[in-house]
Amino acid sequence: MELQEEVLIPLPKDAVFKALNDPDILQQSIPGCEELIKHSDTEMEATIVVKFGPVKASFVSNVTLDPTEGPERFNLTGKGDAGIAGFATGGADVTLADADGGTLLTYVVKIDVTGKLAQVGSRLMEGTTKRLAKKFFANFEAAATSDVPAA
């Protein structure tokens, strides 16, 4: 499954890029994130609980960040194990561009699932993924702007 969206974040590009690399902001932003451990500047481990229709899954995920093209581009890949519920692999390519009112963040997310999660059906999986992505960016904007002083 592939999902592509654009979001305007009311912060300068450098601040958005920095926030995308901040484990505290990411933990606050990821729906269902119970724990996020930063092992290095490019390696993180997350425990995330997600419900796709009748299937509730607790993923233990390893995430690799590639910020080498920052602050214009940002890439992450991950693998999640939800035990009997299945596995998920995927990644996101993020592009940041200056825009009126802040930074235009464009992302393309690709996800593959196996096990019970794959049996949920593509329509339900896509709808849930879109809802979680919107919630992530609403949470991300709130978390990233909470430390910014008022103008």
N, C-alpha and C positions, 0 to 999 in steps of 0.2 A: 504494500500500500504506500502511496505517496501523497503527501499533503504539502501545499504551498500557500503561503499567506504573506501579507505585508502588515506591519504595525508601526505606528508613529509613536516613538518614545520621546517625551519632552525633556530630553537631556542632550548635551553635546556628545558626539560620536565617541570621544575618548572615555567619557564617563560610562556610556553604555557598554563599551568593550570591557572596561575594568569591572563593571558589575557582573558581566557574563562570566568572568573568571573568579568571582568572589564566592566561596563555598557557603558563607552565611546567607547571602542574598539568594543563591540558587536553592538552598534548603527551604527558605521561606516561600520561594516561587513555585516549586514543583508540587503539584497536587498529590497528596498522599505520602509525601516524603517524611519518613520517620527518622532517618539518620543519613547524614552525608559526611563522609570522612575523606579528607584530602590527604593523599599519600605523597604527592609531589605536585609541581606546577602543571603537570599534564595528566595525572592519574587520580581518579576519585572512585570511591565505592559508595553506593547508595542502597538503602532499603526503602522501597516504595510499595504502598498498598493501593491497588487499583481494582475497580469493579467494572467489568465488561458484561453488561446484562446479568445473567444468572451466575457468572463466574467471577469470584473474588480472588485476586491473586496478590501474593506478597513476593515481590521481586527483590532478589539480591543482585545488584547490577554493578558491573565494572564499566567505568566511563573513561574514555581517553579524549583529552582536549588537544586541539592543534591550533594554537593562537599565533603561529609564525607569520601569517599574512595580516595580522592586526595592525591598526584597528579597522581596516576595511572589510576583512573577511575573518570568519571564525568557523571552525569545523569541530564536530564531536562525533564520536562513535561509541556504541555501547552494546553490551550483551547482558541480558537479564535472565535469571533462572528463577522460575516460580514453582519449582518442584513438579508435582503432579499436574498442575494447571498448564504447564508448558514453558516454552522458552521464547524470548524475544531478542531479536538483533536489529540494529538500525543505526541511523545516524542523522545528523542535521548539518546542512550547509547554510551558514548565516552570512548575509551581506549587510554592511552598515553604510549608509550614505547620508550626507548632510541634507537636511530638508528644512523648510520654513517651520519653525516651532519645535525643532529638535532633530532627531535622527530617525530616518526611515530604515527599519529593520525588516529585511526580506529573508524568509527561511523556506527551505525545502527539506522536509522530513521524509525519510524512507524507513519503513518498519516491516519486518517479517516475523510472523509468529507461528508456533507449532503447538501441538498438544490440544488440550481442551479449548484454549484460547482461539485456535484456528477454526474450531467447530462453531464458534459463536456466530459467524456470518460476517461477510465483508461490510454490509450496510450498517450493522450495529457497531462493528469495530471502527469504521470510519467516523460515524457520528460521535462515538465516545472519544476518539482521538481528537477530533475537532474541538469538542467541548473542553477537553483537558488542555489543549494548546491555548485556547482563549483564556482559560483560567490561569494558566502559567503566565501569560503576558500581562494580565491584569495584576496578578500578584507581583510579578517582576517589576512593573512600573511603580507600584506602591512601595516595594522594598528598596528599589534603586533611588527613588526620589525622597525617601524618608530622611536621608542624611543630608539632603541638599538644603541649604538655607533659603528662606523665602526671599524673593527679589524685592 
